[in-house]
Amino acid sequence: MTPRGMRRVRSAGIALAVLSVATTIGTIDREIGVRSGSGWMVCVGDGCLQVGFNPTRFTFAGDNDAWFGPLGVYTMRGWHFDWATSWRPFRVNVPPAELLVVPLWPTLPLSAGLVGWSVGWLAGIRRARGRSCLTCGYDLERVPVADGARTCPECGAKRGEV
């Protein structure tokens, strides 16, 4: 992978980590989402992403519990603290509701791994560019420079001074 691609991976990992932390912490005891009139919903609440169908979801919300904005955007108190402690996605199938719940905290180690891998990979690319033969990988750090290039004693390839 090119250094530019690795920087993109690192940036994506950092963005995923920031988004995961913000949504996990920001939705403790709170649910924010979008709903349709027929009962379909997508929301983030109690550290989980919830997608599915629940036509009875908003029938019991009192005046103090929910706020409904334009286009079906809503916010309300959450109550599923046990969902946030799950480590894998699961289905909630209690008729007439059917939801897919994805906990967000497992994305933190994933994003940390992406960032660590990309940083380590970039460091290796920089080292290889600076002192190794691009053909055979021979370490050219102690090979003298002649005419602005280093000639590899293993394969004879010339490498310009970096």
C-alpha positions as CSV (number, residue, x, y, z in Angstrom):
1,M,0.0,0.0,0.0
2,T,1.3,3.5,-0.8
3,P,2.1,6.0,1.9
4,R,-0.9,8.1,0.8
5,G,-3.2,5.1,1.2
6,M,-1.8,4.4,4.7
7,R,-2.3,8.0,5.7
8,R,-6.0,7.6,4.6
9,V,-6.2,4.4,6.7
10,R,-4.8,6.2,9.7
11,S,-7.1,9.1,9.2
12,A,-10.1,6.8,8.9
13,G,-9.0,4.9,12.1
14,I,-8.7,8.2,14.0
15,A,-12.1,9.4,12.7
16,L,-13.7,6.0,13.7
17,A,-12.2,6.2,17.2
18,V,-13.4,9.8,17.7
19,L,-16.9,9.0,16.4
20,S,-17.1,5.9,18.6
21,V,-16.1,7.7,21.7
22,A,-18.4,10.6,21.0
23,T,-21.4,8.5,20.3
24,T,-20.8,6.0,23.1
25,I,-20.3,8.7,25.8
26,G,-22.8,11.2,24.2
27,T,-25.7,8.7,24.2
28,I,-25.5,7.3,27.7
29,D,-29.0,7.5,29.1
30,R,-30.1,9.2,25.8
31,E,-31.4,8.0,22.4
32,I,-31.1,10.1,19.2
33,G,-32.6,8.9,16.0
34,V,-34.8,9.1,12.9
35,R,-38.2,7.3,12.6
36,S,-40.7,6.9,10.0
37,G,-44.5,7.1,10.4
38,S,-44.8,3.3,9.8
39,G,-42.4,2.4,12.6
40,W,-39.0,2.0,10.9
41,M,-36.2,3.6,12.9
42,V,-32.4,4.2,13.0
43,C,-31.0,5.5,16.2
44,V,-28.0,5.7,18.5
45,G,-28.7,5.1,22.1
46,D,-27.0,3.9,25.2
47,G,-23.8,3.3,23.2
48,C,-25.5,1.2,20.6
49,L,-26.6,1.6,17.0
50,Q,-30.2,0.3,16.6
51,V,-31.8,-0.3,13.3
52,G,-35.2,-1.9,12.7
53,F,-39.0,-1.8,12.9
54,N,-40.9,-0.9,16.1
55,P,-44.3,0.6,15.5
56,T,-45.1,0.7,19.3
57,R,-41.9,2.5,20.2
58,F,-43.3,6.0,20.6
59,T,-46.8,5.3,21.9
60,F,-45.7,5.2,25.6
61,A,-43.2,8.1,25.5
62,G,-44.5,10.8,27.8
63,D,-44.2,14.6,27.1
64,N,-41.0,14.8,29.2
65,D,-39.4,11.8,27.7
66,A,-39.3,12.5,23.9
67,W,-38.9,15.4,21.5
68,F,-40.0,15.0,17.9
69,G,-38.6,17.3,15.3
70,P,-39.1,17.6,11.6
71,L,-38.6,14.6,9.3
72,G,-39.0,12.2,12.2
73,V,-35.9,13.2,14.1
74,Y,-36.3,12.5,17.8
75,T,-34.4,12.3,21.1
76,M,-35.6,10.6,24.2
77,R,-34.3,9.0,27.4
78,G,-32.6,5.6,27.0
79,W,-33.1,2.6,29.2
80,H,-31.1,-0.2,27.7
81,F,-27.8,0.0,29.7
82,D,-27.3,-3.7,29.4
83,W,-27.2,-3.5,25.6
84,A,-24.1,-1.3,25.7
85,T,-22.2,-4.0,27.6
86,S,-22.7,-6.5,24.8
87,W,-19.7,-7.3,22.7
88,R,-21.4,-8.3,19.5
89,P,-24.4,-7.4,17.4
90,F,-27.7,-9.1,18.3
91,R,-31.4,-9.1,17.3
92,V,-34.3,-8.1,19.4
93,N,-37.4,-9.9,18.1
94,V,-40.3,-9.1,20.3
95,P,-43.4,-8.9,18.1
96,P,-44.2,-6.5,16.6
97,A,-40.7,-5.0,17.1
98,E,-37.7,-6.4,15.3
99,L,-34.3,-4.6,15.8
100,L,-30.7,-5.1,15.0
101,V,-28.5,-3.7,17.8
102,V,-24.8,-3.1,17.3
103,P,-22.7,-2.0,20.3
104,L,-20.3,0.8,19.4
105,W,-17.5,0.2,22.0
106,P,-15.9,-2.7,20.1
107,T,-15.1,-0.3,17.3
108,L,-12.5,1.4,19.6
109,P,-10.0,-1.5,19.6
110,L,-10.6,-1.9,15.9
111,S,-9.8,1.8,15.2
112,A,-6.8,1.7,17.5
113,G,-5.5,-1.3,15.6
114,L,-6.0,0.5,12.3
115,V,-4.1,3.5,13.5
116,G,-1.3,1.4,15.1
117,W,-0.9,-0.7,12.0
118,S,-0.8,2.3,9.6
119,V,1.7,4.2,11.8
120,G,4.0,1.1,12.0
121,W,3.6,0.4,8.3
122,L,4.5,4.0,7.4
123,A,7.5,3.9,9.6
124,G,8.7,0.8,7.8
125,I,8.2,2.4,4.4
126,R,10.2,5.5,5.4
127,R,13.0,3.3,6.7
128,A,13.0,1.2,3.5
129,R,13.0,4.3,1.3
130,G,15.9,5.9,3.0
131,R,18.5,3.1,3.1
132,S,17.4,-0.1,1.3
133,C,17.8,-1.2,-2.3
134,L,14.4,-1.1,-4.0
135,T,15.2,-4.2,-6.0
136,C,16.6,-6.7,-3.5
137,G,16.2,-5.0,-0.1
138,Y,19.9,-4.9,0.7
139,D,20.8,-2.3,3.3
140,L,22.6,0.6,1.5
141,E,23.2,2.7,4.6
142,R,27.0,2.0,4.6
143,V,27.5,1.8,0.8
144,P,29.4,4.9,-0.4
145,V,27.7,7.4,-2.8
146,A,29.3,7.6,-6.2
147,D,28.1,10.1,-8.8
148,G,25.0,11.0,-6.7
149,A,23.8,7.4,-6.5
150,R,24.5,4.3,-4.5
151,T,25.1,1.0,-6.3
152,C,23.9,-2.1,-4.6
153,P,26.7,-4.7,-4.2
154,E,24.1,-7.5,-4.3
155,C,22.2,-6.8,-7.5
156,G,24.0,-3.9,-9.1
157,A,20.9,-1.6,-9.1
158,K,21.6,2.1,-8.7
159,R,19.6,4.1,-6.2
160,G,19.6,7.9,-6.2
161,E,20.5,9.8,-3.0
162,V,17.4,10.5,-1.0
